[in-house]
């Protein structure tokens, strides 16, 4: 689902068990500052964002882990984005400035 209003982290924890008991997956459209959350796989949320007008090249993914609460900036969509940005080829984001930018978007939508 693409968030249309900010949501509480505790509320997300309750719905996350639909797919995973220890995390909730998300994708962020960096340019449009949109967040899709709670898909079974990151690619499901990528296509949801694309269907809503996002450019796939602007979408990054990760997981919010519950214990302890933290963000894992690792997902399949990041592989191609890392290549495009010249910052590696893995699933994990390593560019700290990019991570901080995405985290600010995430914090706007999830409180």
HELIX and SHEET records of a PDB file:
HELIX    1   1 UNK A    9  UNK A   16  1                                   8    
HELIX    2   2 UNK A   42  UNK A   51  1                                  10    
HELIX    3   3 UNK A   56  UNK A   58  5                                   3    
HELIX    4   4 UNK A   77  UNK A   85  1                                   9    
HELIX    5   5 UNK A   96  UNK A  109  1                                  14    
SHEET    1   A 4 UNK A  34  UNK A  37  0                                        
SHEET    2   A 4 UNK A  23  UNK A  29 -1                                        
SHEET    3   A 4 UNK A  59  UNK A  66 -1                                        
SHEET    4   A 4 UNK A  69  UNK A  72 -1                                        
END                                                                             
